[in-house]
Amino acid sequence: MWRIALFIGLICSVVLNVYLFMLLNMNSIEKQIEQQVSLHQQQEATQMKKANVKNNYTEHTKGAQQLANKIKSAIKMKDYFNATFLINSLAHEHQAQLPEVRLFWLHTTGGLIEQKFFTDAENSISAYLEFQPDDGDFLYQQVDLYWQQQLPLAAIKHAYEVQYHVFTEVENRKAVNFARDLVQQHVELLINKNLWLELSNFVEEVLVFDPTSLNLQWLFARAQYQLGEFDYARTVIEPFLNEPNYKIKARALLAEIEAEIELALRKPQSIPLNRQGDHFIVQALMNDTFNVSLMLDTGASISLLSESAFTALNQYSEVAYVKDLTLNTAGGTINASIYQVAEFSIQGYIVNDFVFAVSPSYVSNGSNGSNGSNGSNGSEGNDGLLGMNFLSAFDFHIDQKNSLLMLKNK
């Protein structure tokens, strides 16, 4: 009997263990199923989130590109007010599109300058600088705009102002050197043309932007010397005598000034004239080689040579043709050609780059110009007229009673 009871107990134990094992496995399977469902739900949520982000980014990019295109269209249409307004919006909402739009604006403006649409280019640059006043490329483009219009002073002024829009010492030095290079280019042009008065005025104006420039101060001294302002030039040069890079040439220029002052002191203030009726004849020298006898004519704006005197002059000295024009004279209008010699002087009173007219219509009363080698000039004829383009370079007076021409440097 006990064996039966033991067998039944064994069977019950096995059944119970099987039940408990199955129950445990079912709980584990349920948990796995729950985990898989949860993971799947998370994956779906992540994918939906990514899809939303992608859609938002696409919409954002599309909006940025549309705004960039609107700005480009406004620039093409030269509606710079609207372009400035739109680019401010772009800067607040779509920073990534700014470089592309900026480059387009810069290149478009450069094209306007090349095509010489200067007013449109100036409006374009001004509009962009309202948005970004420190943009170096547009600031230098503004300088180029004025330079291309042959407005050197305006270009140089803006070139010097670039230094106030940069933020490092290197950029500051670059801006100043760039401006000084432009100054030097224009200075060389004026010097080559012997425009010393224009150079003096130009340097004075540029010194306002660059008051510490020794080069500008030196150029100003040179200009005063060339203009005959010897006392003033001597005063300006004195500080350069102690400057290592200038003292040698400063001493040389000072020596020239002293020589000119000494020569000026020796110049006669009264020059004898030959009287012919109501007219006066003065002896002059062209290019330091060719003597001419000219009749004083204060009513003539330009001096004049007879055709025969000019032919003789051309054999002995270099003469440059300038142009043809019509002159109004007391005897009516005459056709004339304008020429230039490097120097014209009367007893040490010199005018450089002297221009004069030559006309076949002018007939002198016995032309007798001669070269400097023989020095023969008769007193009864004349080779032309001495006009105001020489006389007005000096303070002058004609002493008719004593037949003297009084000259004095201005």
Secondary structure, DSSP 8 states (H G I E B T S, - for coil): -HHHHHHHHHHHHHHHHHHHHHHHHHHHHHHHHHHHHHHHHHHHHHHHHHHHHHHHHHHHHHHHHHHHHHHHHHHHTT-HHHHHHHHHHHHHH-GGGHHHHHHHHHHHHHHHHHTT-HHHHHHHHHHHHHH-TT-HHHHHHHHHHHHHTT-HHHHHHHHHHGGGG--SHHHHHHHHHHHHHHHHHHHHHHHHTT-HHHHHHHHHHHTTT-TT-HHHHHHHHHHHHHTT-HHHHHHHHGGGGG-TTTHHHHHHHHHHHHHHHHHHHHS-SEEE-EEETTEEEEEEEETTTEEEEEEE-TT-SSEEEEHHHHHHHHHHS--EEEEEEEEEETTEEEEEEEEEEEEEEETTEEEEEEEEEEETT---SS---EETTT----SS--SEEE-HHHHTTEEEEEETTTTEEEEEE-
